Amino acid sequence: MIRINLLPEEEKKKAAKKLPKVKVPIPSFRIRIPFRPTTFLVGFVVIVILIAFIVIWVRQNGEMRKLTKEIDQMNTILKSLQKEVNLVKDLENKQRDLQRRLDVIKGLSENRFLRVKILDDLASSLPEYVWLTSFEDKIPNFKIEGMSFSNLTVADFMNRLEDSEYLTDVDLTTLKKISFSGQDVMQFTLSVNLKSKKK
């Protein structure tokens, strides 16, 4: 709003003298915190706790970064060693396969002449008037069938087999009288086991 004073100059001076100057107080917004030792102590404790939390957080963050870096390095090393690990596993599988083959060859080599030796031992143990009609070998078990003129000859044959270098556990399974080519003979069946391996 524009004010125009149309009073003469003298009246203006009088009017100015009549108006008192009023000082308008400016409000102040000051917050006063009463000073108490407990307030200071609480504030100090809060600040110390905050600083401690910040220090702990910074240290843990550093440790986490360090551990993450170490884990990444270990993963890199593991990836680089994966080829060597696969190569070692492949070599172990080949070694096991080769060992199995060597075991088979060793078993064949050990038993190559075993049947021949057993048959030779069996023939040398055979008494007179005893004939063998069948010999089945399912190592370590054997089945022997034959004929003789008497029970005593069969018993003698069993005793000789017990003294064998390769055979043991001689057991009479069957013994019966039959007629063979017009003659009465004793037909027998024996079960025999192989002794433990000899070098």
Steps between C-alpha positions, in 0.01 A plus 500: 500500500636845407443783748515861389535768764333822376558701816713810478860472605443647844213268571711207390765584762233537771340171404837330501569632849165381627547139384710309747751257370401151594758227516357167393660217693650226281408162639795276572480124461773378728470153646664470829597156618555495866849379581497199723785254562274200421402652163865551412586145611217344297603697193862395545402134537279517189783655298749235624256219410445648153875528443548141622228375264655689210848359577362145532302536177804632312719214631240233421447648157876484442513140622208408272674656202821318588319165538310553176828571322658185647197290399522635145872416491433147628225450241740612230763255626240218514395570144861494385557170683181335371680370190769340714233348729319352200829366365581335836152343519539370145840352585357337816220341296750371245721366780204313657405355161861394437519342847182301432649372176826413673307310768317302232828421323659404832207269579523339158874461537465341843227258389651428158654171606281437805254268323785305344666457840171395662430241229856369530462475878163332459643242259791422732257451792283253309528145642472185286152395395356848532371675187392861477194573287463875562699794633338843539706795618344824613801632683526475796248212501533170315268207436646156424297202383633150446465126551684233695465135592491558878428754770853461637651619174278809507611572860865460396445744215348755741797467738744562216307811392521635857879473473496695173699821464206685344180330624330483840161445669430173314139396563312192376171622354356176358601135498278233341530160341417481128545246224750600232574269203363207699718576803391637840691822568482782751417839350613798709491880497752714691500871574843658542625852572814680390760572765614855560726631224857382508789697361 
